Amino acid sequence: MLTQQIFEAEQCFRRGQIHRAEEILRQIVQRDPTASKAYELLAYICGNRGQVDECQQLLLRASELPGCSAEALFYLGKAQLQRGEAREAVESIKRSIDLGGEYFELLHELGVAYAHLKDHELALNAFQRAERKNRRSPILLSNLGNSLCELQRYREALQYYERALKLDSRFAGAWASRGHTLTAMGRGAEALESYARALALEPDDAATWMDQALTLMSLRRHTDALASFEEVARLAPDTDYVRGYLLQARMHVCRWENWELLAQDLIHRVDAGERAAVPFSLMATPAPRSTLLRSARTFAQDHCPPRGDVSFESPETNRRIRVAYVSADFRNHATAQLMVRLFECHDRSRFEWFAFSLGNSSDQMSERVASAFDHFTDVSDRTDEEVSTLIRSAGIDIAVDLQGFTQGYRTNIFASRAAPVQVNFLGFPGSMGCEYIDYIIADSTLVTPDDYADYAEKVIVMPDSYQPNDNTKTFGSPAPSRESFGLPPGAFVFACFNNNYKITPDVFDVWMRLLVSVPGSILWLIRSNEQATASLEAEAQLRGVGPSRIVWAEPVTLPQHLARHVHADLFLDTFHYGAHTTCSDALWAGLPVLTMAGQTFASRVSASLLNAAGLPELVTHSVSEYEEVAKALAASPQRLCELRHRLQPPTNRRDLPLFDTPRYARHIEAAYVAMADRWCRGLPPDHITVMDSAVATTP
């Protein structure tokens, strides 16, 4: 009887008599709640009417009953996936396979579900099995490429996108994914061509606009990047992290309309737990330490969560401590410029030094860096998991991340616990918010005990400054006259060679007041991009200062840059993200730097460097003090001369703690010994203070 009624309902359904079919089926389930086939047919009827919730509930009921079909389990999996229940979808689809075997649609949907779970190895496996059933599905080929891209197998991914586009040249998603992969390979210009093809086909795709914007930012095409971020905000204002990127792009071109309101809104959203800003987007804003930590934690959990536990055996007795530095910037880059001499000064009798290079650039600096290590390995073509495994197989005791959340970050290497001790150092000026990063290298100026709660890492307190320096840096040939740089010969020259995005309206207000109050003075700035130049000149005019009072320094080599410092009188630091490498360059060149120490790591670096250079009086603590000291120094050539003399002591500037690289090497090596000792004794990480005697202590 039941079978006959179900057959009748099926016939009604096929003839389009939907209401009659539904009536029969509901009568069946009322009489016999174990009739799985009736639940299945009712689910299909509800699904066709768009009643997604009831459809899924009916399929769930069917799945719990004996006799549930493989087809019903497959459709249940699809419904669960549409509702974001990827884990449940995987289980339903796997049950469908067990019941009815594999076929293309089933395997493809399984791959999609695994991709949603970010289990890209299993997704790739499912897609490859689907490919054996159908090799001519553009969407499958594109998804295969996506899984390979996520696994950092970029060349293979490109091949699949090419195959998909040969089958369907109007497949916007494949064009967009191809662009994303090319960007990851460092081929940004080619990526932009792919994004253009994708957006010509689907101009309202916010995700593609976002990828294009990030590529443009990596290429330093900040005006174009800003336009793309604005399009993302128009199409999908709640896109993860777009608000932070939008403000960051505006700061790169110095567009300050409603800057303070936008920054405060961003801070509020991050504090509320939103994915509003990647950590670096907040560095040059007034965001407090607690907000920076929250942003880092949110981003880390989103993009680089912990990836399983790894156990390590204690090293054999009396062997050297193995320390690995990991970076994409072992080249002519600020990180290498600061670190290279430290690498050369490291003690090879007690330590074995490793470098794992995430970038494949080759220049004089990369050659110098490579020669400073016992082992230098180019891992630019390895996946994060492969690099992590390689570091573990080398028996590394301490892995040092010189990258942090900066461009090209590879934090997932550390998320897999590459070494028993992992350290955040130099590249990222703040906490990374990761439970698997054990320590951050700092000093007592950058991070005080009262600040510890705003750092996920334990703090290594260096005795002078956290920043190493190359005490062999050379100057270019004697700088030509002031006039050759466009500087008036008799003017007082305020200089700031920081990137323009660090210049914010509050510090620019002070600078313009200084130009007004110091007759004949000028402001010497680095030209970052033409839009920023035009914006800053316009902002100066709004404050009553003619654009001729700003002189622009063009990019030059480091020796030439150091040489031109002689023509400046006082370096004015920015407020929220101050001078780091640019400050130590200025001090090495003998140019006094005036800073205002804020509340964050990035805003205190110049203060740290000035203290280590013996010039603590150039560290101010309020806007009014900063402005008054600047005016007083501009009116006192003798005082400035004395400050310059202290940066060039009669013996040697290398005697200043800031530029005594062998001294720094002893200090950080003492920190490494203390870190390794705690681990070997089974103790958890703890704050470590390094004494002047190169002895490290813990509380």
Protein Blocks (a to p, Z undefined) as FASTA:
>chain_A
ZZmmmmmmmmmmmnopamlmmmmmmmmmmmmmmlmklmmmmmmmmmmnopaklmmmmmmm
mmmpghiafklmmmmmmmmmmnopamlmmmmmmmmmmmnopafklmmmmmmmmmmnopak
lmmmmmmmmmmmomcbfklmmmmmmmmmmnopaklmmmmmmmmmmmomklmklmmmmmmm
mmmnopamlmmmmmmmmmmmmmmlmklmmmmmmmmmmnopaklmmmmmmmmmmmmmmbgh
klmmmmmmmmmnopaghklmmmmmmmmmmmnopafbcfklmmmpcbdfklmmmmmmmmmm
mmmccebjaddddddehiacddddddfklccdfklmmmmmmmmmpcfklpccddddfbfc
dcfklmmmmmmpmbdcdfklpcfklmmmmmmmnopabdcdfklpaehiafklmmnopbfb
dcdehjlgcdehiaklmbdcddfklpcfklmmmpfbdcdddfkbmbdcdfkbccdddddd
fklnopafkbccdddfbdfklpcfklmmmmmmmmmmmghiacddddfbfklmmmmmmmmm
mnopafklpccdddddfklmmmmmmmpmbdcddfklccfklmmmmmmnopacdddddfbf
klmmmmmmmmmnopaklpccbfklmmmmmmmmmmmmklmmmmmmmmmcfkbmklpmklmm
klmmmmmmmmmmmmmmmmmnopacddddddfkopacdZZ
